[in-house]
Amino acid sequence: MAQRSYKDMLFRVLQVNDRQFLYLKKGRNTYLVEDKNEKTIDSKIYIILGFAIILITLILSFLVTLRKLMPLKILKDKVSTLGDENFDFECCNTDRKDEVSLLANEFKLSAKKLKKLKEARNVFIRNIMHELKTPITKGKFLTELERNEENYEKLKELFNRLESLINEFASIEELISSSKNIEKKHYFLDDIIDNAKDILMLEEEEVDEKYKNVKIDVNFKLFSIAIKNLIDNAIKYSDDKKVVIKNEGEDIIFENSGKPLEYDLEKYYEPFFANEEKRKNSFGLGLYIIGNILKANDYILEYEYKDEKNIFRCKKEEK
């Protein structure tokens, strides 16, 4: 029971069992008021339940935040290993659209690009070593021969070939390392094929030209390299050491007589995939460089074997 007085007024709070009363006395007047707003057991349960819901919400919010931040921690650990050329970012796979997940996905894409660039440069270096080995060996042989006009011309031709190879490698390296679209213009097919033949220093009888001199939209230098490699491979692996060049619209076709490819065309896109025993089935620089150049010029390479002829078609892709 609580009691308070104010001047000639008297206040009392009375509690009988679970009922509460306000006792008020002023002068001769006395009032007794019952408090109907009772605090029951049910109201206590509601209060406890409310606190429990708030607590559970806070815990769930913490767990969700922790889960969203988890890729950030993994990303930090992975980024620190980039210097060791560890490009494996499979841990960052996520389909969520929050900022941390998007950041992790961007780093994953960047790591993939770096990995592809590294692999491309490794292949490029191996290509240089492979392609330069033959002319260097010939040059060393020529230096041991008698110095006369004929050998001098052969040596001069050899150095021209080396210079052409170096220029070719520079163009290919630019294609590999650049993510920008290459510059393309319209050129006559005849000019491109003539340039490829000049690079190879071919005799006229080695190439049977049955194409129409149409204009195609390509990068002249790079496309000439692809055509050069296709002509070179066609002659090298043919029975009669000749190649027939045709066209259907902007599609360019190379035919040679010989045995069909032993493997699927896609297999030859792998540089030096064949082992030493099967080196004769490999295209060296081969279709890896050709495929990349054609792709950059909106072309794809198709192959079929028909009537005992290998048919390689540079097919123009529809935009």
C-alpha positions in Angstrom: 0.0 0.0 0.0 1.3 3.4 -1.0 0.2 6.6 0.7 0.7 10.3 -0.2 -0.9 13.5 1.2 -1.2 16.9 -0.4 -2.5 19.7 1.8 -5.9 18.5 3.0 -6.1 15.7 0.4 -5.1 12.1 1.1 -4.1 9.6 -1.6 -3.7 5.8 -1.1 -3.0 3.0 -3.5 -4.6 -0.2 -2.3 -4.0 -3.7 -3.6 -6.2 -6.6 -2.8 -5.2 -9.9 -4.3 -4.8 -9.0 -8.1 -7.1 -5.9 -7.8 -5.8 -2.4 -7.4 -7.7 0.6 -5.9 -7.1 4.3 -5.7 -8.3 5.7 -2.3 -8.9 9.5 -2.3 -10.1 11.5 0.7 -10.7 15.3 0.7 -12.4 16.8 3.6 -15.6 14.9 4.2 -15.6 13.3 0.8 -14.1 9.9 0.2 -13.6 8.2 -3.2 -12.5 4.7 -4.1 -11.6 4.0 -7.7 -10.7 0.5 -9.0 -8.0 0.1 -11.7 -9.5 -2.1 -14.5 -6.3 -2.1 -16.5 -4.9 -5.1 -14.9 -1.6 -6.7 -15.8 -2.3 -10.3 -16.5 -0.1 -13.2 -17.2 -1.0 -13.0 -20.9 0.4 -9.5 -21.2 3.7 -10.7 -19.8 3.9 -13.5 -22.4 3.3 -10.9 -25.1 6.1 -8.8 -23.9 8.5 -11.8 -23.7 7.5 -12.9 -27.2 8.1 -9.4 -28.5 11.6 -9.3 -27.1 12.3 -12.8 -28.5 11.2 -11.7 -32.0 13.5 -8.7 -31.8 16.4 -10.8 -30.6 15.9 -13.4 -33.4 15.6 -10.7 -36.0 18.9 -9.2 -34.8 20.6 -12.6 -34.9 19.3 -13.3 -38.5 20.4 -9.9 -39.7 23.9 -10.6 -38.3 24.1 -14.0 -40.0 22.9 -12.5 -43.4 25.4 -9.7 -43.2 28.1 -12.2 -42.3 27.2 -14.4 -45.3 27.3 -11.4 -47.6 30.7 -10.3 -46.4 32.1 -13.9 -46.6 33.0 -13.5 -50.3 34.9 -10.4 -49.5 37.2 -12.3 -47.1 37.7 -15.0 -49.6 38.3 -12.4 -52.3 41.0 -10.7 -50.1 42.8 -14.0 -49.7 42.6 -14.8 -53.4 43.7 -11.4 -54.5 46.8 -11.7 -52.3 47.8 -14.8 -54.3 47.5 -13.1 -57.8 51.2 -12.2 -57.6 52.0 -16.0 -57.6 49.9 -16.4 -60.7 47.1 -18.2 -58.9 44.1 -17.4 -61.1 41.7 -19.9 -59.5 38.6 -17.9 -58.4 36.1 -20.7 -58.3 35.4 -20.0 -54.7 33.7 -16.7 -55.7 30.8 -18.4 -57.6 27.6 -16.6 -56.7 24.4 -15.6 -58.3 23.6 -12.9 -55.8 23.3 -9.3 -56.9 24.6 -7.5 -53.8 27.6 -5.2 -54.1 30.1 -7.6 -52.5 29.0 -10.5 -54.8 29.2 -8.3 -57.9 32.7 -7.2 -56.9 33.8 -10.9 -56.4 32.4 -11.8 -59.8 34.3 -8.9 -61.4 37.5 -10.0 -59.9 36.8 -13.6 -61.0 36.3 -12.4 -64.6 39.5 -10.3 -64.4 41.4 -13.4 -63.1 40.1 -15.4 -66.0 41.3 -12.8 -68.5 44.7 -12.7 -66.9 44.9 -16.5 -67.1 44.0 -16.5 -70.8 46.5 -13.8 -71.5 49.2 -15.7 -69.7 48.4 -18.9 -71.6 48.3 -17.0 -74.9 51.7 -15.4 -74.2 53.2 -18.8 -73.3 51.9 -20.2 -76.6 53.2 -17.2 -78.4 56.7 -17.6 -77.0 56.7 -21.3 -77.9 55.5 -20.4 -81.4 58.4 -17.9 -81.8 60.9 -20.6 -80.8 59.4 -23.1 -83.1 59.1 -20.9 -86.2 62.6 -19.3 -85.8 64.3 -22.6 -85.3 64.2 -23.7 -89.0 65.5 -20.5 -90.6 68.2 -20.1 -88.0 69.4 -23.7 -88.6 69.4 -23.0 -92.4 71.4 -19.8 -91.8 74.0 -21.5 -89.7 74.3 -24.1 -92.4 74.7 -21.5 -95.1 77.5 -19.7 -93.2 79.5 -22.9 -93.4 79.3 -23.1 -97.2 81.5 -21.5 -99.8 80.9 -17.8 -100.1 79.5 -17.3 -103.6 76.7 -15.3 -105.3 74.2 -18.2 -105.0 74.7 -18.7 -101.3 74.7 -15.0 -100.7 71.3 -14.8 -102.3 70.0 -17.7 -100.3 71.3 -16.0 -97.1 69.7 -12.7 -98.1 66.4 -14.5 -98.7 66.7 -16.2 -95.4 67.1 -12.8 -93.6 64.1 -11.5 -95.4 62.2 -14.5 -94.2 63.3 -13.8 -90.6 62.3 -10.2 -90.9 58.9 -11.2 -92.2 58.5 -13.7 -89.3 59.3 -11.0 -86.7 56.8 -8.6 -88.3 54.2 -11.4 -88.2 54.9 -12.2 -84.6 54.5 -8.5 -83.7 51.1 -8.4 -85.3 50.0 -11.6 -83.6 51.3 -10.4 -80.2 49.3 -7.2 -80.7 46.2 -9.3 -81.4 46.7 -11.5 -78.4 47.4 -8.7 -75.9 44.8 -6.2 -77.2 41.2 -6.3 -76.0 40.1 -3.7 -78.5 38.5 -4.4 -81.9 41.0 -4.4 -84.7 40.8 -1.9 -87.5 39.1 -3.3 -90.6 38.6 -2.0 -94.1 37.5 -3.3 -97.5 40.3 -5.0 -99.5 40.3 -7.0 -102.7 40.8 -10.7 -102.1 43.4 -10.8 -104.8 45.6 -8.3 -102.9 45.4 -10.3 -99.7 46.3 -13.6 -101.4 49.2 -12.0 -103.3 50.6 -10.6 -100.1 50.3 -14.0 -98.5 52.1 -15.6 -101.4 54.9 -13.0 -101.3 55.5 -13.8 -97.6 55.8 -17.5 -98.4 57.9 -16.8 -101.5 55.9 -19.4 -103.5 56.1 -20.4 -107.1 53.1 -19.7 -109.3 52.4 -23.4 -110.0 52.0 -24.1 -106.3 48.7 -22.1 -106.1 45.8 -22.7 -108.3 43.6 -19.6 -108.1 40.0 -20.2 -109.0 38.4 -17.4 -107.0 36.6 -14.2 -107.9 38.3 -11.0 -106.9 35.7 -9.7 -104.4 36.1 -7.2 -101.7 36.1 -8.3 -98.0 36.0 -6.3 -94.8 39.2 -7.4 -92.8 42.4 -6.2 -91.2 44.8 -6.6 -94.1 48.0 -7.5 -92.2 46.4 -10.0 -89.8 44.2 -11.6 -92.4 47.1 -12.0 -94.7 48.9 -14.0 -92.0 45.9 -16.3 -91.6 45.7 -16.8 -95.3 49.4 -17.4 -95.5 49.3 -20.1 -92.8 46.3 -21.8 -94.5 48.2 -21.8 -97.9 51.4 -23.1 -96.2 49.6 -25.9 -94.4 47.6 -26.9 -97.5 50.8 -27.2 -99.6 52.9 -28.8 -96.9 50.3 -31.6 -96.2 49.1 -32.2 -99.7 50.1 -35.1 -102.0 51.0 -32.9 -105.0 52.3 -29.9 -103.0 49.6 -27.7 -104.4 46.6 -25.8 -103.1 43.4 -24.7 -104.9 41.9 -21.4 -103.7 38.2 -20.7 -104.4 35.5 -18.5 -103.0 31.7 -18.3 -102.5 30.8 -14.7 -101.9 33.0 -13.6 -98.9 33.7 -17.3 -98.0 37.3 -18.4 -98.9 37.9 -22.0 -99.6 41.3 -23.9 -99.6 41.5 -27.4 -101.1 44.3 -29.9 -101.3 44.6 -33.6 -102.2 45.7 -35.8 -99.4 44.6 -37.9 -96.4 41.9 -36.6 -94.1 42.7 -35.0 -90.7 43.3 -37.7 -88.1 41.6 -35.7 -85.3 38.6 -33.3 -85.1 39.3 -29.8 -86.3 38.9 -28.4 -82.8 41.9 -30.6 -81.6 44.2 -28.7 -84.0 43.4 -25.4 -82.3 45.6 -26.7 -79.4 49.1 -25.5 -80.2 51.6 -28.4 -80.5 49.0 -30.9 -79.2 50.7 -33.9 -81.0 53.5 -35.7 -79.4 56.8 -36.3 -81.1 55.7 -39.5 -82.7 52.7 -37.7 -84.2 54.4 -34.4 -85.0 53.6 -34.9 -88.7 49.9 -34.5 -87.8 50.4 -31.2 -86.0 50.2 -27.8 -87.7 52.8 -26.1 -85.5 51.6 -22.5 -85.2 48.6 -24.0 -86.9 45.0 -23.4 -86.4 45.5 -21.7 -83.0 46.8 -18.5 -84.6 44.5 -18.9 -87.7 41.4 -19.3 -85.5 42.1 -16.3 -83.4 42.8 -14.1 -86.5 39.7 -15.3 -88.3 37.6 -14.7 -85.2 38.9 -11.2 -84.8 37.9 -10.6 -88.5 34.4 -12.1 -88.0 35.2 -15.4 -89.7 35.1 -19.0 -88.6 37.0 -22.0 -90.0 35.1 -25.1 -91.2 36.5 -28.4 -92.4 35.3 -31.3 -94.5 36.8 -34.2 -96.4 35.2 -34.9 -99.7 36.3 -36.7 -102.9 39.8 -37.4 -101.3 40.3 -33.7 -100.8 40.7 -31.6 -97.6 38.5 -28.6 -97.7 39.0 -25.7 -95.3 36.4 -22.9 -95.5 36.9 -19.5 -94.0 33.2 -18.7 -93.5 32.0 -15.1 -92.9 29.9 -14.9 -89.8 26.6 -13.0 -90.0 26.4 -10.0 -87.7 
